[in-house]
Amino acid sequence: MALAETGKANRISAIKASRDDTGLVLRIQGTQQPTYTVYELFNPPRIVIDIAGAEFEKDRLQLPENMGIRLKTKEVNGSEVPLSRLEFTLPATRSFTARSEGNDIILFIAEKNARLQATAQDGSGVATAVEDVLVETAGDQTRVILKTNGKLSGYRSGVLDKTGSAPPRLYLDLDNVRGDTLLKEQEIGTALARIRVARRGSGLRVVLDASGDSLFPYEIKERDDGLEILIREEKGSDQISSLIDQKQMIEQELPQVDPLKDASVSGAEKKKASRTMQDNFSFAGYKKERITVDFYKIDLHNVFRLLREVSKKNIVVDESVSGSLTLSLNDVPWDFALDIILQLKNLQKVERFNTIVILPKEKAFSWPERAEDNLSFEADEKLTAQEAIVIQQRENIPKRIIEARQLIARARQAETKENYETAVQAYTEALGKWPENGRLANKIASLFLVQLHQNAKAAYYAKKALAADPTYTAAALNAAIALANMQMNHEAQQYFDQSVSVARPSAEALLSYAVFSEEQQKYEAALKLLGKHDRLYGETLNSMIAEARILDKMGQREAATKKYRAILLSGYRVPPDLKKYIAGRVALDQPM
């Protein structure tokens, strides 16, 4: 990665704000060219920027109070690369665009009712325009030429997989261009089904839809007068050859957003489209609050936290659920978004009493038993006796447990609002009344470890959880990570051993222990842990990167290069900086 090559983090040192008649411009100043993701959250409306490999000079990151925008900074844990987050809370929903300029990120937030205007210009002040989209078909190839009246200032490309009725597609984001005369959509009918064009911020998004269930092989070439996209027809084994031919292509990726967002259509057309979409969702049974999300490699638990905030429902996630997700949805009901995520990750949901439980499809779940409702019926002695037992059990719940549950409910509310200090205080008070509750103790440990970064307290409460339940491997993992963070490596290893001592350790425990072993230069042990992870859960991007890195450290350069090449061809969405590094690393080992 670029970060690893320099050995230094991208220091975000200042945010410069300026305002004009159209909106607010925020210049986020850094020391390196940024790799970042921008997306929108609601209730309250927020714009979030996640920057990879960045460090904040927090004392210098402040906005004037009269701007009406609040800024919050935080570190994001559990991602594949270190992420630092800027969260801008707005007084109301606003249109916005973001772009990079050298080492800076320029965030433009439009005033209320203001429309984002194209500012695409070259050095002479004349706007750059895409004048035509030319399509040539010959044999097993389709050639698409985006013809411009000057050289493009920049572009980014990415792919979206097939989801529901939406086909696989390639998209290109062209910076600072106009396309006023272009058709919004044209049918092609080869491996390329159609081409769609829509305005996106100060540029254009061009979307190329595939005809089949998988994306066509493609190659992108820059020209002095635009871009050329060469698409090959898929024909059996030739498809494999085409894919292999592409292995040296390293393309920069952007957050995946809806291709038709900000499209220039009339008010009447927008209302009609919105009404049609609303009718379709209602017919399918989706009538919940609508959301727009744009996630790139976001941890699943963070996605469920967002859905909990939007839905106002309790969401309980099974401890075996893990992984990350790339998802781009525009103006869809939140329950529709949840169903998509469940299908993609082979999960299921069980819903009852304003609570949604999420767990793998192969697992079973039963709700806790409760007394039957007090209905009028002919007495049954066995049933009456059973009810008496249940009622007696409920009446015998100690007062301290009832009070603890009330405190836990209060803590959960604080947690949904990200008031983690308040949440921990309430959870801790509840644990004082319910000390035998190991899961509650581990919940406190997790908050101290992940949200508050207090390793000593995280280790303390994880050990309390283990005292209540010595078989609780999730608590052992929290203790191990906290102790490792404090460089108490001998004790940390004991807890890591405990976290993987069961027949099927969690994926997180195996990966975390492997990273710890690597840091202790116990490379063989690390590879053994990664091997067990891959046998149980399959190879992931994280495990593949870790294995390649360890092989490099062991001096097994040929094996490392083979693993790096496998990463490029794995189909995983690799972050652009990492992709660039791996491509360079593989190229160095090519035979001369």
N, C-alpha and C positions, 0 to 999 in steps of 0.2 A: 504494500500500500504506500501511497505517497507519504503518509504520516510516518510510516516505519522507515522510509528512506531518509527523511530529514532528521528523525529522532526527536522532533519537537512538535508540540501541539499547536494548532491554529489558535492564537490568542485573540479573543474578541475584546477589544479595548475600549470601544466607544460606540454610541448610537447617536448620530447627528439627525436632528429633525428639522424639517422646513415645511411650510404650508403655502399653497396658492389657492386660486379659486376652484380648482378641480378636486383637490384633496391634499392628503398628507404624504410626504416622502420621508421615509426613514432609511438612512444609510448605516448599515451595520458593518463596522470596520474591523477587519481581521488582518492577520499577518501572513496568511497563505490563501491560495485559491480554494474556496470552500466547496465541500460536498454536503448537500443539504436537501431536506424534504420540507415542503410547505403544505399545510392542510388546514381545514376549517372545522371548528367545533361549535356547538350551539348550547344555549341555556346555561350560562350566558354566552353570547357570541364571542368567539375567540379565533385568532389566527395563530397557528403554532408553527414554529420553525425549529426543526431538529437538525443540528449541525454535527457532522461526524468528526471525531478527533479534535474537539475544540475545548478550550478553557476560557472561562469568563473572568474578567476583571470586574467583579460585581459592584465595587464601589463607584465605578465609572459608568455603569450601565443604568442610567436613569433617564426618565422622560419628564419634561415640564408638566406640572400638575394641570395647567390650563389646557393641555392637549385633550383631556377627557379619555385618555387611554391608560390603562394600568399594565405594567410589565412585571412578569414573574419569571425568574430563572430557576432551573433545576437540572440535576444530572439524571439521565435516564439509565436505569440498570437493566440487565438481562438481554441487551441487544448484542448483535454479533460484533459490532465495533462500538467504541465509546461514543455516546451521544450526549450532547448538551442542548437543552431546550430553552427557547425564548417563547413565552406565551403572552400574547397581547390581548387583553380583555377590552372589548369595544362597547360603547353605549348602545349600539344597535348593529344589525347585520350590514356589512358594507361589501361592495365589490373590491377586489384587490388583485394585484399582480406582483410577482417577485422575479428578479433576475440577478445574475451575478455580473459584477463589473470589476475585473482585476481580482483583488483580494476581498472585495466588499460584496455584501448582499444589499440590493436596493428593493425595499418593500414600499409599494405605492398603495395607499388606502383611499378609495374615492370618497368624496363627500356624499351625503345622503342625496339620492335622486340623480347623482352625477353618473354619466356613462364613461366607461374607460375608452379613451381615444387612442388610436394608433399613433405612435410616435416614431415609426420606422423611417429613418433617414440615413443616408450615407454621409460621407464627409462633406459633400457639396451642398447638403441641405435638401437634396431631392429625394423624395420617398422611394424606397426600393419596393418593387411590386412583383408578384408572381403573375405573369401575363397570360400563361396558358398551362394546361396539363395535357401533355401529348402522350398517347398510348400507341405502341407499335407491337404487333404480335407476329411471330415468325417461328414455325416449328414448335419446339418445346419451351419457348421463351416468351415472356411478356416484358416489354421495356416501357417504363413510365418515366417521363421527363418533366420535371417541374421547372418550367422556363421562366427566368427572371430577367429584369432589365438591368441587372448588375450583380456583382458577386454577393452571396449571402454573408451576413455578419456572423452567423452561427446557426447550428441546428442541433437537435437531440432526437434520438430515436429509441423506441422500445416496443415491446410486444405485450399483448393482452391475450390470455388463454380463453378458450371457449367457456362461457358461463350461461347456462340456460339456453335461450334462443339466440344469444349474441355469439357471432362466429369468432374464431381466432382472428387477430388482426395485428397489423404492423402500424405504428403511428410515428409521424415525424412532426416535431415542433420547430417551426421556423421563426427565428427571432427577428423582430423589428421589420416586418414586411406587411404589405397590403395585398388583398386579392379581391378587390371590389367587382371585377368582371368575371370571376370564375363561377362555374356551375357548382352548386352546393353538393350535388351527387351525380355520378354517372355510372351506368352499368357496364361491365367489361365482359364477363362470361367465360373466362379462362380459369386457371388456378386462382386468379384474382377475380373475385366476384364483382366488387364495386369499389369506387373511390369516393370518399366524402371529404369535404373541406369545410372548416368552421373557424371563425375568429376565436383567438385565445389570447386575452390580454393585449399586448402590443404586437402580436404576431399572428400566425396561422397554425392550426393543427390540421394535418392531412392524414386521413385514416384509410388504410388499404385492407379491406375485408377479404378473408379467404373463402373459397368455395366449399372446402371440405371441413372435416373435424380437426385437422391439424394445420398449422401455419406452413405456407409454402417456403422453400429455401429462397433466400434473397441476398442481394449484394447492393450496397449503396456506394455511389461514386460522386464526388464533388466535381462540378464543372464551373467554368468561368461565368456561365449564364444559368446557374441553378444547380439542381441535383438530378441524378439518374438512378433509378431503382430497377435492377435487373431481377426478374422473378422467373424461376425455373419450374416447369411442370413436374409433378411427382409421378415417377414411373417405376414402381417396384424397387429393385436394388439400386437404380440410379439415384433414388432419393437419398440413400445412405451416402453415396459418393458425393452428392451435392452438399450434404450436411458436413462431411469431412472437409470438403473444400472450404467451408466457411470457418474452420476452427481458428484461423488467424484473425478473423474479424472481431475487433473489440470496439463495441459501440457504447457511447455514453448513454446513461439512462436517466430519466426524470421520474418524479412521482407520477403515478398513473391516475389521470383525471378523466372525467367524462369527455369524450371527443366532441360533443356538441355543446359543451358549456360555453356561454358567452356568444353563441351563434347569433348572427344578425337576422332575426325574423321579426315580422310585424307583431304588434300586440295581440291582434286577433288570432294569428297563427299560434302564438305562445299559449293563449288561453285555451285554444282548441286542443293543442298537443297535451297541455297539462290535464285538461278534462278527460281526454282519451286515456292517458296513463292512469289517472285516478280511477276511471271506470274499470280498467284492466286489473289493477291491484285489488279493487273492491270485489270484483268477480272472483278473484283467486282467494279471497278471504283475508287479505292484508289491508287493515284499516288503521294501523297505529301511526303515531307521530312520524313525520318524514325526516330523514337525515341525509346529509351529504358527507361522504368520507373519502379520503384519499390516503391510503396507508401503503408504505413501502417497507417490507420486511419488519413489520411491527410485531412485538411479542403478543401472543394470543391473550394473555391475561390482561394486557392493557386494552385490547379490543373489548373484552367482556366488561371491564371497568367502565368504559365509555358507554356501552349499551345499558349497563346498570344505571348510570347517571341519567340517560335519556328516558329509559322506561320507568324509572322509579320503582322497579321491582328488585327483590332480593335475588341475586345470582350467585349460586354456589357451584364452584368448578372442582371436579374431581382432581385429586393430586397427581394423577397419571397424565392429565392433559397438559401438553407442552407444545412448543414449536412457535413458528412465526408465520406471518401472512402478508401477502401483497393484495390489496383490494381497492378498487375504485368504483364508487357508486354515487350517483347524483339523484337527489330528491326521491328517495325510496323509503317505504315504511321500515322502521327499525326491526320489526319482526321478520320482514323479508330478508334484510341484511343478515340477521341471525341465522335464518334457515340456510342461506348460501354458505355461511361460514361452517355450519354443522356438516353440510354435505361435502364441502371441500376437505374437511379434516376428519371425516368418518366418525362424527360425534352424534349424539342424540340429546334431546332435552326432555325432561319430565317436569311438568308445571302443576302447581297446586298452592293454594293459600298465598297468592302474590309472590311466590317463590319459584324460580326456575333452577333446576339442577342440571348441569351439563356434564356428561360423562361419555366414555367411548361406547360405541354401539354394541360391542361384545360384552359389556358389563351389565349386570342387573341392578335395579335400585328399588327399594321398598320404603314407602313413607313410614314414619313412626306410627305405631298403633295409638288410637285414642278411644275414649268412651263413645258409644253410639249416642246419637241424638235422642232426646227424651220425647219419644213418640208414644201414642196410645195404641196398645196392642194387647193381645191375650198373653198372659204371663207364661214364660217358659223358665222352668226352674234353673236349668243349666245356664241359660243366657242371663238370668237375673243374678245368679251367683258370679258369673264372669264380670258383669257390669259392676257389681259391688266391689270386686277386687280392683278393677281399674279405677273406680272412683276413690276407693280407699288409698290407692297408690298416689293418686293426684293430690288428695288431701294431705298425704304424708310428706309431700315435697317440702323440705326445710325452707324456712323463711329466707335464709341466707342465699339459697339457690335462686329463689324468685327474685330477690334483690339483685343478684349477680346478672341474671338474664336481662333485667331492666337496664343495668349499666352497659351490658353488651349491645343492646339495641341502640342506646345513646351513642356508644362508640362507633357503631356501624354508620350512623347518620353523619357523624363528624368525618369519618373516613371517606364517605362518598363526596364530601365537600373538600377533600384533601386537607382537612385540618388534622394532620397526623399527630401533632403534640396533644391536642385535646382527646383524640381517639385513644392514644396510648395511655393517657391518664385514666380514662374511664375503664379501659380493658384491665389495667393494673389494679384498680380498685375492685373490679369484679373478681380478679384472681385472688385477692385477699379474702374474699368471701367464699371462693370456690377453689381452694388450693390444689385439690386432687384432679382438676381439669387440665390434663396435659396439652390438649389441643389449644386451649386458651393461652397457656404459657408460650406455646410455639408461635401463636399468632402475634403476641407481643414481640417475640424475638424477631419475627419476619419484618415487622414494622421498624424496629430499631435498626435492623441490618439494611433493608432496602430503601426505606424512605428517609430515615433520620441519620443514617450512617454512623451509628453509635455502636461500634463493634463490641465493646466491653459489656454493655447491657444486653446486646443480642446474645452473646455467649452465655451470660448469666441466666437469662430466661429460657434459652434452649436447654440448658442443663436442668432447670426446674422441670421442663416438660419431660425430659428423659427420666428424672427421678419419679415422676408420676407414671410413666410408661416406658420402661427400658427398651422396648421393641420399636419405638417410634423413630423410624429412620429419617423422616423429614426433619425432625428436631436435631438429630445427629448431624445432618448436613448443614443446618444453620449454624450449629456450634462450630463445625469444622471450618466453614468459610469465615466466620467472625474471628476465630483464633488465627487462621492463616493471614487475615488482613492485619492482625497485630504482630505478625512474625513469630508467633508461638507455634513453631512448625511441628515439634515433636508431639505436643498435645493435639494439634490439628489433625495430624495423620491418624491418631487413634480414633478420632471421631469420624474421619473420612472412611476408615476401615469399617466402622460400625454402620455408616450410611449405605454401604454396598454389601453388607453381610447377608442380605436376604436372597432368595432364589432369583427374584426379578427386581434388581435395583432400579430406581428411577433413572431416566435418561439424564436428568440434570445432575444427579449424584455422580454418575459415571464420567460425564464430561468435566464437571468441576474437579473431581479427583484427578483426572488425566492432566488438566491444566496445572494443578498443584504439583503433581509428580514431575511434570516438565520443568517447572520453576526450580524444583529441587534437583534437577539434572538426573532424575531417575527415568531415563527415556524408555527403557524396555518396559518398565511398569506402566508408563503412560500409554505406550502402544497396546499393551495387553488390555488396559481398561477401554481404550477406543475400540479394540476388536470386539470386546463383549458388548459395548454399546451398539455397534453395527449389526451384530448377530441378533440382538433383541429388538432393535428399533429401526434397523436399516441405516445406511449412510445418510448423513445430513451435511449441509454446507459447513457447519461448524466442525463436525468430526473430520471431514475431508481436509479442511484447512489445517486443523491441528496436526493431523498425521503427516501432511506434507512438510509442515514447519519442523516437526520433530525429526523427520528423516533428514532434513537439511542439517539440523544441528548435530546429528550423528555422523555426518559426512557421507551419507548415502545419497549422493546427488542425483544419480540416475533414477533411483526409486522415487525420490522427491519430485523430479521433473515429470515422471509418469503420473504421479498423483495430481500434480498441478494441471497437467493436460486433461486428466479425467474431470477435474473441476470445471474447466472451460466447456467440456462437452456433456456435462451432467444434466443440463437443462435448468439448473438452479439460477435464480436471478442474483447475479453477483454484483455487489456495489461497484460503481464505475472505477474508483481508485484501485480497488483490489483487482478488478479485471485487468486494468492497465499494468499493474505490477506483475500479475501472473503471466500475461502475454509477453512482457519483456523477459521474465525469468525463463519461460519456455523457449523463446527465440534465441537466448544466449546459448542454449544447449543443443541447437540444431546443428547437424553435421555440416561442415564447410564444403 
